[in-house]
Amino acid sequence: MSDPRVAAIPVQDCGEDLVDIRVSGAFLVDERKHDPNGHYAHLRQGALDRLQHAQRLLPSGLRLLIVEGYRPPRLQRAYFQEYATELRHANPGWSDSLIHEAASRYVSPPQIAPHSAGAAVDLTLADQDGQEVDMGTRMNASPEESGGACYTHAESINPTARAHRETLCRAMSEAGFVNYPTEWWHFSYGDRYWALHSSQQTALYGPRDRA
């Protein structure tokens, strides 16, 4: 996300509403990121439509387990600053620009964050009983914690986890999402990062405040 080409993508917000993914009952929705206003369970309508398509593409016995969608800009700022502070303490010789670049590999800079546009979803796979399957690391494991195993195409994970990641990536990409390669669980549609990697001239969604 620190790539200047991402920030250079203009946004022409299409004005779609943020909608509650829980209403249809089509998805398993995890409560670990629950907030009093239910922000975590919202996405732009276009992203939700494609999420429904992705679920239909999964093989029998697997379902999407949604953990977090929309994230208010103020919360994104807090996450970014917290991680940047951790990196600064661990690497006191690093410059501010290097801290920003390293932090951006794991937490999107607030001004371009896909979650704050309602364009990104953090998710995993669950079996028919609703239990998470082996994906190689816990969701939201940092590169430092996981030794890089959080990277989507990490070679250090076991064959079962690798197969599960491939299944998830295939369904999500066929539905129109792009994956952020340092986080196997993160996919987006319509944001600046998606626009760059989909050869689009503009992003469909920009940051959105939700009461």
MDAnalysis code that builds the backbone (N, CA, C; Angstrom):
import MDAnalysis as mda
import numpy as np

u = mda.Universe.empty(633, n_residues=211, atom_resindex=np.repeat(np.arange(211), 3), trajectory=True)
u.add_TopologyAttr("name", ["N", "CA", "C"] * 211)
u.add_TopologyAttr("resid", np.arange(1, 212))
u.add_TopologyAttr("resname", ["MET", "SER", "ASP", "PRO", "ARG", "VAL", "ALA", "ALA", "ILE", "PRO", "VAL", "GLN", "ASP", "CYS", "GLY", "GLU", "ASP", "LEU", "VAL", "ASP", "ILE", "ARG", "VAL", "SER", "GLY", "ALA", "PHE", "LEU", "VAL", "ASP", "GLU", "ARG", "LYS", "HIS", "ASP", "PRO", "ASN", "GLY", "HIS", "TYR", "ALA", "HIS", "LEU", "ARG", "GLN", "GLY", "ALA", "LEU", "ASP", "ARG", "LEU", "GLN", "HIS", "ALA", "GLN", "ARG", "LEU", "LEU", "PRO", "SER", "GLY", "LEU", "ARG", "LEU", "LEU", "ILE", "VAL", "GLU", "GLY", "TYR", "ARG", "PRO", "PRO", "ARG", "LEU", "GLN", "ARG", "ALA", "TYR", "PHE", "GLN", "GLU", "TYR", "ALA", "THR", "GLU", "LEU", "ARG", "HIS", "ALA", "ASN", "PRO", "GLY", "TRP", "SER", "ASP", "SER", "LEU", "ILE", "HIS", "GLU", "ALA", "ALA", "SER", "ARG", "TYR", "VAL", "SER", "PRO", "PRO", "GLN", "ILE", "ALA", "PRO", "HIS", "SER", "ALA", "GLY", "ALA", "ALA", "VAL", "ASP", "LEU", "THR", "LEU", "ALA", "ASP", "GLN", "ASP", "GLY", "GLN", "GLU", "VAL", "ASP", "MET", "GLY", "THR", "ARG", "MET", "ASN", "ALA", "SER", "PRO", "GLU", "GLU", "SER", "GLY", "GLY", "ALA", "CYS", "TYR", "THR", "HIS", "ALA", "GLU", "SER", "ILE", "ASN", "PRO", "THR", "ALA", "ARG", "ALA", "HIS", "ARG", "GLU", "THR", "LEU", "CYS", "ARG", "ALA", "MET", "SER", "GLU", "ALA", "GLY", "PHE", "VAL", "ASN", "TYR", "PRO", "THR", "GLU", "TRP", "TRP", "HIS", "PHE", "SER", "TYR", "GLY", "ASP", "ARG", "TYR", "TRP", "ALA", "LEU", "HIS", "SER", "SER", "GLN", "GLN", "THR", "ALA", "LEU", "TYR", "GLY", "PRO", "ARG", "ASP", "ARG", "ALA"])
u.atoms.positions = np.array([
    [0.818, -1.220, 0.000],
    [0.000, 0.000, 0.000],
    [0.851, 1.269, 0.000],
    [2.129, 1.115, 0.253],
    [2.999, 2.292, 0.235],
    [3.397, 2.682, -1.185],
    [3.077, 1.854, -2.164],
    [3.392, 2.144, -3.562],
    [2.723, 3.461, -3.970],
    [3.492, 4.457, -4.400],
    [2.890, 5.754, -4.769],
    [1.884, 5.645, -5.906],
    [1.954, 4.577, -6.682],
    [0.975, 4.397, -7.757],
    [-0.432, 4.175, -7.210],
    [-0.529, 3.606, -6.005],
    [-1.850, 3.403, -5.395],
    [-2.465, 4.750, -5.031],
    [-1.708, 5.590, -4.328],
    [-2.216, 6.903, -3.922],
    [-2.515, 7.787, -5.122],
    [-1.856, 7.529, -6.256],
    [-2.051, 8.361, -7.446],
    [-3.349, 8.050, -8.186],
    [-3.977, 6.925, -7.878],
    [-5.240, 6.576, -8.540],
    [-6.337, 7.536, -8.082],
    [-7.015, 8.226, -8.998],
    [-8.114, 9.104, -8.581],
    [-9.346, 8.299, -8.177],
    [-10.151, 8.904, -7.340],
    [-11.393, 8.273, -6.892],
    [-12.578, 9.013, -7.487],
    [-13.444, 8.266, -8.148],
    [-14.730, 8.789, -8.591],
    [-15.804, 7.949, -7.903],
    [-16.102, 8.349, -6.665],
    [-16.996, 7.530, -5.847],
    [-18.363, 7.416, -6.500],
    [-18.825, 6.188, -6.659],
    [-20.101, 5.948, -7.338],
    [-21.299, 6.179, -6.432],
    [-21.054, 6.408, -5.147],
    [-22.134, 6.761, -4.239],
    [-22.925, 5.606, -3.674],
    [-22.477, 4.384, -3.912],
    [-23.204, 3.236, -3.358],
    [-23.226, 3.294, -1.833],
    [-24.326, 2.821, -1.272],
    [-24.459, 2.790, 0.180],
    [-23.628, 1.669, 0.783],
    [-23.323, 1.838, 2.062],
    [-22.805, 0.744, 2.863],
    [-23.993, -0.083, 3.335],
    [-23.952, -1.378, 3.112],
    [-25.087, -2.241, 3.462],
    [-24.638, -3.315, 4.444],
    [-25.565, -3.760, 5.263],
    [-25.283, -4.742, 6.306],
    [-25.281, -6.138, 5.704],
    [-24.142, -6.818, 5.777],
    [-24.045, -8.147, 5.178],
    [-24.815, -9.200, 5.967],
    [-25.253, -8.856, 7.181],
    [-25.952, -9.833, 8.011],
    [-27.415, -9.980, 7.633],
    [-27.965, -9.016, 6.923],
    [-29.402, -8.992, 6.668],
    [-29.871, -10.197, 5.872],
    [-29.121, -10.583, 4.852],
    [-29.559, -11.675, 3.984],
    [-29.463, -13.039, 4.642],
    [-28.607, -13.156, 5.655],
    [-28.399, -14.455, 6.287],
    [-27.592, -15.418, 5.441],
    [-26.984, -14.922, 4.358],
    [-26.260, -15.793, 3.431],
    [-24.864, -16.147, 3.926],
    [-24.342, -15.365, 4.874],
    [-22.958, -15.554, 5.284],
    [-22.836, -15.924, 6.752],
    [-21.756, -16.647, 7.042],
    [-21.313, -16.790, 8.415],
    [-20.564, -15.508, 8.766],
    [-20.936, -14.866, 9.855],
    [-20.302, -13.611, 10.259],
    [-19.729, -13.783, 11.651],
    [-18.423, -13.639, 11.752],
    [-17.717, -13.791, 13.020],
    [-17.882, -12.519, 13.854],
    [-17.842, -12.673, 15.174],
    [-18.078, -11.540, 16.061],
    [-16.795, -10.932, 16.627],
    [-15.632, -11.427, 16.218],
    [-14.406, -10.990, 16.890],
    [-14.098, -9.509, 16.671],
    [-14.618, -8.912, 15.598],
    [-14.396, -7.487, 15.341],
    [-15.668, -6.665, 15.589],
    [-16.592, -7.250, 16.310],
    [-17.868, -6.572, 16.575],
    [-17.649, -5.223, 17.245],
    [-18.422, -4.249, 16.815],
    [-18.418, -2.926, 17.438],
    [-19.866, -2.516, 17.671],
    [-20.121, -1.600, 18.598],
    [-21.495, -1.254, 18.956],
    [-22.353, -0.775, 17.791],
    [-21.741, -0.166, 16.778],
    [-22.494, 0.344, 15.637],
    [-22.573, -0.634, 14.465],
    [-21.971, -1.798, 14.629],
    [-22.028, -2.795, 13.565],
    [-21.263, -2.412, 12.315],
    [-20.293, -1.517, 12.453],
    [-19.512, -1.103, 11.283],
    [-18.881, -2.293, 10.568],
    [-18.335, -3.202, 11.358],
    [-17.549, -4.318, 10.821],
    [-18.332, -5.177, 9.832],
    [-19.654, -5.149, 9.930],
    [-20.512, -6.017, 9.117],
    [-21.107, -5.296, 7.915],
    [-20.483, -4.211, 7.477],
    [-20.985, -3.457, 6.327],
    [-19.974, -3.456, 5.178],
    [-20.509, -3.420, 3.964],
    [-19.714, -3.309, 2.744],
    [-20.501, -2.480, 1.737],
    [-19.816, -1.958, 0.745],
    [-20.529, -1.336, -0.375],
    [-21.325, -2.418, -1.106],
    [-22.423, -1.999, -1.723],
    [-23.317, -2.955, -2.372],
    [-22.603, -3.770, -3.454],
    [-21.772, -3.122, -4.248],
    [-21.071, -3.838, -5.315],
    [-20.137, -4.900, -4.782],
    [-19.464, -4.608, -3.675],
    [-18.584, -5.593, -3.056],
    [-19.396, -6.743, -2.481],
    [-20.520, -6.428, -1.886],
    [-21.382, -7.477, -1.324],
    [-21.906, -8.403, -2.421],
    [-22.317, -7.834, -3.533],
    [-22.806, -8.660, -4.645],
    [-21.730, -9.652, -5.090],
    [-20.501, -9.194, -5.155],
    [-19.409, -10.066, -5.596],
    [-19.028, -11.074, -4.522],
    [-19.233, -10.716, -3.283],
    [-18.983, -11.658, -2.195],
    [-19.974, -12.823, -2.258],
    [-21.210, -12.500, -2.564],
    [-22.215, -13.551, -2.720],
    [-21.848, -14.484, -3.875],
    [-21.319, -13.905, -4.954],
    [-20.890, -14.711, -6.085],
    [-19.724, -15.612, -5.695],
    [-18.768, -15.069, -4.943],
    [-17.618, -15.857, -4.514],
    [-18.052, -17.061, -3.681],
    [-19.019, -16.862, -2.812],
    [-19.474, -17.981, -1.986],
    [-20.082, -19.084, -2.847],
    [-20.790, -18.718, -3.895],
    [-21.378, -19.731, -4.781],
    [-20.317, -20.515, -5.543],
    [-19.120, -19.960, -5.666],
    [-18.047, -20.625, -6.395],
    [-17.267, -21.618, -5.540],
    [-17.487, -21.611, -4.236],
    [-16.741, -22.506, -3.356],
    [-17.207, -23.953, -3.526],
    [-16.298, -24.893, -3.316],
    [-16.693, -26.302, -3.377],
    [-17.627, -26.664, -2.232],
    [-18.361, -27.726, -2.407],
    [-19.294, -28.196, -1.384],
    [-18.563, -28.435, -0.064],
    [-19.202, -28.020, 1.008],
    [-18.622, -28.231, 2.334],
    [-17.831, -27.059, 2.864],
    [-17.652, -26.003, 2.063],
    [-16.931, -24.820, 2.511],
    [-17.804, -23.580, 2.383],
    [-17.633, -22.668, 3.321],
    [-18.348, -21.392, 3.288],
    [-17.388, -20.268, 3.654],
    [-17.731, -19.072, 3.238],
    [-16.975, -17.899, 3.664],
    [-17.346, -17.561, 5.103],
    [-16.360, -17.202, 5.884],
    [-16.573, -16.702, 7.240],
    [-16.066, -15.263, 7.259],
    [-16.991, -14.322, 7.363],
    [-16.663, -12.904, 7.276],
    [-16.258, -12.390, 8.656],
    [-15.111, -11.712, 8.716],
    [-14.621, -11.203, 9.995],
    [-14.731, -9.679, 10.084],
    [-14.337, -8.973, 9.032],
    [-14.433, -7.509, 9.086],
    [-14.553, -6.926, 7.690],
    [-15.485, -5.995, 7.554],
    [-15.644, -5.249, 6.318],
    [-15.261, -3.798, 6.527],
    [-16.270, -2.944, 6.632],
    [-16.023, -1.510, 6.786],
    [-15.320, -1.197, 8.107],
    [-14.400, -0.239, 8.023],
    [-13.672, 0.235, 9.203],
    [-13.645, 1.756, 9.147],
    [-14.219, 2.457, 10.119],
    [-14.227, 3.929, 10.088],
    [-12.822, 4.502, 9.970],
    [-12.666, 5.617, 9.256],
    [-11.333, 6.217, 9.095],
    [-10.604, 6.459, 10.401],
    [-11.307, 6.868, 11.443],
    [-10.635, 7.139, 12.718],
    [-10.027, 5.862, 13.305],
    [-10.703, 4.724, 13.120],
    [-10.163, 3.459, 13.617],
    [-8.973, 3.014, 12.773],
    [-9.050, 3.245, 11.464],
    [-7.923, 2.909, 10.587],
    [-6.680, 3.708, 10.992],
    [-6.867, 4.984, 11.299],
    [-5.741, 5.820, 11.737],
    [-5.119, 5.261, 13.011],
    [-5.971, 4.827, 13.938],
    [-5.472, 4.286, 15.200],
    [-4.679, 3.007, 14.973],
    [-5.173, 2.127, 14.104],
    [-4.463, 0.880, 13.804],
    [-3.099, 1.164, 13.180],
    [-3.090, 2.097, 12.235],
    [-1.831, 2.402, 11.538],
    [-0.813, 2.995, 12.506],
    [-1.248, 3.923, 13.314],
    [-0.330, 4.573, 14.253],
    [0.189, 3.582, 15.292],
    [-0.674, 2.673, 15.726],
    [-0.263, 1.676, 16.715],
    [0.829, 0.766, 16.153],
    [0.626, 0.283, 14.916],
    [1.619, -0.610, 14.321],
    [2.912, 0.140, 14.007],
    [2.799, 1.369, 13.526],
    [3.992, 2.169, 13.251],
    [4.793, 2.403, 14.527],
    [4.112, 2.610, 15.628],
    [4.793, 2.790, 16.910],
    [5.525, 1.522, 17.323],
    [4.897, 0.355, 17.113],
    [5.560, -0.915, 17.420],
    [6.843, -1.065, 16.606],
    [6.760, -0.745, 15.329],
    [7.934, -0.863, 14.464],
    [9.026, 0.116, 14.876],
    [8.626, 1.312, 15.275],
    [9.610, 2.333, 15.668],
    [10.363, 1.902, 16.928],
    [9.642, 1.308, 17.879],
    [10.283, 0.845, 19.104],
    [11.219, -0.325, 18.825],
    [10.818, -1.197, 17.890],
    [11.624, -2.374, 17.573],
    [12.815, -2.035, 16.679],
    [12.715, -0.897, 15.972],
    [13.756, -0.514, 15.007],
    [14.090, 0.966, 15.172],
    [14.737, 1.334, 16.259],
    [14.969, 2.759, 16.549],
    [15.825, 3.485, 15.511],
    [16.563, 2.748, 14.690],
    [17.389, 3.395, 13.686],
    [16.689, 3.679, 12.385],
    [15.447, 3.230, 12.246],
    [14.716, 3.424, 10.993],
    [14.224, 4.868, 10.851],
    [14.242, 5.356, 9.631],
    [13.713, 6.693, 9.347],
    [12.186, 6.664, 9.343],
    [11.577, 7.842, 9.400],
    [10.115, 7.925, 9.358],
    [9.562, 7.340, 8.064],
    [10.255, 7.579, 6.954],
    [9.760, 7.061, 5.673],
    [9.828, 5.545, 5.627],
    [10.867, 4.963, 6.222],
    [10.976, 3.504, 6.250],
    [9.928, 2.908, 7.167],
    [9.668, 3.558, 8.295],
    [8.606, 3.108, 9.204],
    [7.267, 3.112, 8.472],
    [6.991, 4.185, 7.735],
    [5.729, 4.298, 7.011],
    [5.616, 3.201, 5.957],
    [6.683, 2.956, 5.244],
    [6.658, 1.920, 4.208],
    [6.442, 0.535, 4.812],
    [7.160, 0.236, 5.889],
    [7.036, -1.075, 6.526],
    [5.653, -1.259, 7.141],
    [5.131, -0.215, 7.780],
    [3.798, -0.308, 8.379],
    [2.732, -0.522, 7.318],
    [2.952, 0.068, 6.144],
    [1.966, -0.015, 5.063],
    [1.850, -1.409, 4.467],
    [2.833, -2.261, 4.703],
    [2.753, -3.635, 4.201],
    [1.709, -4.434, 4.946],
    [1.409, -4.008, 6.176],
    [0.484, -4.769, 7.023],
    [-0.800, -4.001, 7.338],
    [-0.701, -2.689, 7.504],
    [-1.874, -1.845, 7.785],
    [-1.905, -0.729, 6.751],
    [-3.017, -0.582, 6.046],
    [-3.101, 0.427, 4.992],
    [-3.023, 1.833, 5.562],
    [-2.292, 2.730, 4.908],
    [-2.309, 4.139, 5.320],
    [-3.745, 4.656, 5.302],
    [-4.138, 5.428, 6.290],
    [-5.538, 5.844, 6.428],
    [-6.149, 6.480, 5.190],
    [-5.364, 7.265, 4.452],
    [-5.932, 8.008, 3.338],
    [-6.294, 7.123, 2.137],
    [-5.757, 5.909, 2.088],
    [-6.064, 5.034, 0.952],
    [-6.646, 3.695, 1.387],
    [-6.968, 3.549, 2.661],
    [-7.366, 2.252, 3.205],
    [-8.641, 1.705, 2.555],
    [-8.583, 0.505, 1.985],
    [-9.780, -0.097, 1.386],
    [-10.912, -0.327, 2.387],
    [-10.565, -0.696, 3.619],
    [-11.615, -0.944, 4.620],
    [-12.430, 0.318, 4.888],
    [-11.769, 1.469, 4.919],
    [-12.473, 2.718, 5.219],
    [-13.346, 3.190, 4.068],
    [-13.185, 2.566, 2.909],
    [-14.061, 2.844, 1.765],
    [-15.210, 1.854, 1.679],
    [-15.245, 0.889, 2.602],
    [-16.261, -0.158, 2.515],
    [-16.014, -1.098, 1.355],
    [-14.749, -1.146, 0.905],
    [-14.393, -1.908, -0.285],
    [-13.630, -3.181, 0.020],
    [-13.244, -3.382, 1.265],
    [-12.411, -4.528, 1.616],
    [-13.093, -5.409, 2.640],
    [-12.730, -6.684, 2.590],
    [-13.267, -7.638, 3.550],
    [-12.145, -8.566, 4.002],
    [-12.078, -8.783, 5.303],
    [-11.186, -9.784, 5.878],
    [-12.024, -11.024, 6.147],
    [-11.594, -12.140, 5.617],
    [-12.416, -13.340, 5.721],
    [-11.570, -14.589, 5.649],
    [-12.182, -15.709, 5.991],
    [-11.522, -16.995, 5.909],
    [-12.541, -18.025, 5.454],
    [-12.160, -19.286, 5.504],
    [-13.051, -20.378, 5.123],
    [-13.468, -21.154, 6.360],
    [-14.686, -21.646, 6.332],
    [-15.193, -22.497, 7.398],
    [-15.802, -23.753, 6.785],
    [-15.846, -24.825, 7.575],
    [-16.455, -26.064, 7.086],
    [-17.961, -26.008, 7.291],
    [-18.629, -27.096, 6.977],
    [-20.096, -27.104, 7.026],
    [-20.640, -26.942, 8.447],
    [-19.782, -27.151, 9.451],
    [-20.191, -26.958, 10.841],
    [-19.840, -25.567, 11.359],
    [-19.300, -24.726, 10.473],
    [-18.953, -23.372, 10.866],
    [-17.606, -23.229, 11.525],
    [-16.793, -24.273, 11.490],
    [-15.478, -24.224, 12.103],
    [-14.439, -23.764, 11.081],
    [-13.564, -22.866, 11.504],
    [-12.517, -22.389, 10.608],
    [-11.598, -23.527, 10.195],
    [-11.212, -23.528, 8.935],
    [-10.279, -24.535, 8.453],
    [-8.848, -24.010, 8.583],
    [-7.886, -24.880, 8.397],
    [-6.478, -24.517, 8.523],
    [-6.060, -23.635, 7.358],
    [-5.638, -22.404, 7.673],
    [-5.157, -21.472, 6.651],
    [-3.675, -21.149, 6.838],
    [-3.016, -21.826, 7.757],
    [-1.583, -21.646, 7.938],
    [-1.177, -20.710, 9.047],
    [-1.971, -19.662, 9.280],
    [-1.757, -18.740, 10.399],
    [-3.125, -18.292, 10.885],
    [-3.138, -17.673, 12.041],
    [-4.366, -17.026, 12.471],
    [-4.593, -15.806, 11.581],
    [-5.832, -15.384, 11.479],
    [-6.098, -14.147, 10.764],
    [-5.492, -12.971, 11.522],
    [-4.974, -12.012, 10.767],
    [-4.349, -10.807, 11.309],
    [-2.992, -11.058, 11.956],
    [-2.390, -12.218, 11.680],
    [-1.025, -12.437, 12.154],
    [-0.094, -11.495, 11.390],
    [0.774, -10.814, 12.106],
    [1.699, -9.882, 11.458],
    [2.856, -10.647, 10.822],
    [3.582, -10.017, 9.898],
    [4.761, -10.669, 9.327],
    [5.791, -11.043, 10.392],
    [5.943, -10.194, 11.418],
    [6.913, -10.475, 12.474],
    [6.484, -11.685, 13.293],
    [5.212, -11.733, 13.655],
    [4.702, -12.837, 14.470],
    [4.760, -14.167, 13.730],
    [4.403, -14.147, 12.448],
    [4.251, -15.390, 11.685],
    [5.493, -15.793, 10.907],
    [6.535, -14.989, 10.979],
    [7.717, -15.280, 10.189],
    [7.442, -15.233, 8.695],
    [6.505, -14.375, 8.308],
    [6.149, -14.226, 6.899],
    [5.110, -15.214, 6.414],
    [4.636, -16.107, 7.275],
    [3.640, -17.100, 6.852],
    [2.276, -16.477, 6.568],
    [2.075, -15.220, 6.989],
    [0.824, -14.524, 6.683],
    [0.758, -14.113, 5.214],
    [1.906, -14.089, 4.526],
    [1.898, -13.754, 3.111],
    [1.114, -14.818, 2.351],
    [0.283, -14.387, 1.433],
    [-0.646, -15.295, 0.763],
    [0.050, -16.511, 0.155],
    [1.188, -16.305, -0.464],
    [1.874, -17.398, -1.151],
    [3.112, -17.868, -0.389],
    [3.074, -17.764, 0.926],
    [4.190, -18.216, 1.759],
    [4.467, -19.698, 1.513],
    [5.725, -20.040, 1.421],
    [6.114, -21.426, 1.172],
    [6.239, -22.242, 2.454],
    [6.183, -21.574, 3.603],
    [6.420, -22.262, 4.872],
    [5.191, -22.965, 5.436],
    [4.022, -22.762, 4.847],
    [2.804, -23.368, 5.389],
    [2.632, -24.791, 4.867],
    [1.782, -25.566, 5.541],
    [1.596, -26.964, 5.162],
    [0.701, -27.090, 3.926],
    [0.721, -28.228, 3.251],
    [-0.043, -28.398, 2.010],
    [-1.546, -28.187, 2.171],
    [-2.108, -28.576, 3.310],
    [-3.549, -28.390, 3.525],
    [-3.901, -26.911, 3.570],
    [-3.127, -26.143, 4.319],
    [-3.367, -24.700, 4.403],
    [-3.172, -24.042, 3.046],
    [-2.161, -24.483, 2.313],
    [-1.917, -23.917, 0.986],
    [-3.102, -24.178, 0.052],
    [-3.647, -25.371, 0.114],
    [-4.802, -25.702, -0.723],
    [-6.007, -24.855, -0.349],
    [-6.199, -24.623, 0.939],
    [-7.319, -23.785, 1.376],
    [-7.147, -22.342, 0.890],
    [-5.928, -21.824, 0.965],
    [-5.677, -20.459, 0.475],
    [-5.941, -20.377, -1.029],
    [-5.516, -21.383, -1.756],
    [-5.748, -21.380, -3.204],
    [-7.231, -21.410, -3.524],
    [-7.993, -22.182, -2.761],
    [-9.444, -22.241, -2.961],
    [-10.086, -20.887, -2.713],
    [-9.689, -20.246, -1.618],
    [-10.242, -18.934, -1.282],
    [-9.868, -17.906, -2.344],
    [-8.608, -17.873, -2.721],
    [-8.140, -16.889, -3.710],
    [-8.823, -17.099, -5.054],
    [-9.013, -18.327, -5.438],
    [-9.636, -18.602, -6.729],
    [-11.076, -18.096, -6.757],
    [-11.842, -18.387, -5.717],
    [-13.237, -17.944, -5.671],
    [-13.330, -16.428, -5.627],
    [-12.503, -15.802, -4.811],
    [-12.571, -14.355, -4.668],
    [-12.103, -13.640, -5.926],
    [-11.050, -14.126, -6.552],
    [-10.562, -13.470, -7.771],
    [-11.543, -13.638, -8.919],
    [-12.161, -14.802, -9.033],
    [-13.155, -15.010, -10.090],
    [-14.374, -14.120, -9.892],
    [-14.626, -13.730, -8.640],
    [-15.755, -12.842, -8.341],
    [-15.391, -11.373, -8.506],
    [-14.112, -11.080, -8.785],
    [-13.727, -9.699, -9.064],
    [-12.883, -9.022, -8.013],
    [-12.529, -9.717, -6.941],
    [-11.712, -9.137, -5.881],
    [-10.223, -9.290, -6.190],
    [-9.407, -8.461, -5.550],
    [-7.962, -8.633, -5.571],
    [-7.491, -8.869, -4.141],
    [-6.479, -9.698, -4.012],
    [-5.907, -10.002, -2.702],
    [-4.719, -9.091, -2.424],
    [-4.560, -8.735, -1.167],
    [-3.357, -8.017, -0.745],
    [-2.339, -9.067, -0.322],
    [-1.222, -9.211, -1.037],
    [-0.383, -10.399, -0.913],
    [0.347, -10.597, 0.403],
    [0.368, -9.607, 1.280],
    [0.979, -9.837, 2.588],
    [-0.055, -10.302, 3.619],
    [-1.318, -10.388, 3.206],
    [-2.392, -10.809, 4.111],
    [-3.309, -11.769, 3.353],
    [-3.230, -13.052, 3.634],
    [-4.018, -14.028, 2.875],
    [-5.513, -13.818, 3.035],
    [-5.938, -13.139, 4.078],
    [-7.348, -12.972, 4.417],
    [-7.972, -11.705, 3.827],
    [-7.183, -10.829, 3.242],
    [-7.672, -9.502, 2.841],
    [-7.929, -9.429, 1.333],
    [-9.160, -9.067, 0.984],
    [-9.558, -8.915, -0.415],
    [-10.340, -7.619, -0.571],
    [-10.203, -7.000, -1.744],
    [-10.935, -5.753, -1.959],
    [-11.457, -5.647, -3.384],
    [-12.470, -4.812, -3.511],
    [-13.069, -4.516, -4.819],
    [-13.469, -3.048, -4.838],
    [-13.072, -2.328, -5.879],
    [-13.536, -0.964, -6.082],
    [-12.678, 0.132, -5.493],
    [-11.647, -0.223, -4.725],
    [-10.784, 0.771, -4.093],
    [-9.584, 1.086, -4.977],
    [-8.704, 1.922, -4.513],
    [-7.532, 2.322, -5.300],
    [-6.596, 1.145, -5.585],
    [-6.348, 0.317, -4.589],
    [-5.461, -0.827, -4.800],
    [-6.050, -1.756, -5.860],
    [-7.340, -2.015, -5.768],
    [-8.033, -2.831, -6.776],
    [-7.897, -2.196, -8.160],
    [-8.074, -0.888, -8.234],
    [-8.005, -0.198, -9.528],
    [-6.632, -0.376, -10.162],
    [-5.567, -0.220, -9.362],
    [-4.225, -0.369, -9.895],
    [-3.999, -1.771, -10.444],
    [-4.408, -2.770, -9.691],
    [-4.125, -4.151, -10.075],
    [-5.168, -4.728, -11.035],
    [-6.201, -3.966, -11.311],
    [-7.198, -4.384, -12.306],
    [-7.123, -3.521, -13.559],
    [-6.086, -2.679, -13.630],
    [-5.873, -1.785, -14.777],
    [-7.062, -0.864, -15.018],
    [-7.645, -0.357, -13.923],
    [-8.733, 0.609, -13.989],
    [-8.175, 2.018, -13.827],
    [-8.777, 2.980, -14.493],
    [-8.290, 4.351, -14.433],
    [-8.660, 5.059, -13.133],
    [-9.771, 4.671, -12.538],
    [-10.243, 5.306, -11.311],
    [-10.769, 4.261, -10.334],
    [-10.804, 4.631, -9.071],
    [-11.422, 3.792, -8.048],
    [-12.908, 4.131, -7.955],
    [-13.701, 3.136, -7.609],
    [-15.148, 3.324, -7.480],
    [-15.552, 3.838, -6.112],
    [-14.723, 3.545, -5.109],
    [-15.069, 3.861, -3.725],
    [-13.912, 4.581, -3.031],
    [-14.253, 5.664, -2.313],
    [-13.283, 6.364, -1.484],
    [-13.678, 6.255, -0.028],
    [-12.852, 6.779, 0.903],
    [-13.163, 6.712, 2.311],
    [-14.550, 7.273, 2.625],
    [-15.212, 6.620, 3.551],
    [-16.591, 6.986, 3.879],
    [-16.754, 6.997, 5.401],
    [-17.307, 8.071, 5.922],
    [-17.656, 8.111, 7.346],
    [-19.078, 7.598, 7.508],
    [-19.271, 6.747, 8.498],
    [-20.595, 6.197, 8.788],
    [-20.893, 6.456, 10.246],
    [-22.051, 7.014, 10.497],
    [-22.429, 7.352, 11.874],
    [-22.563, 6.108, 12.717],
])
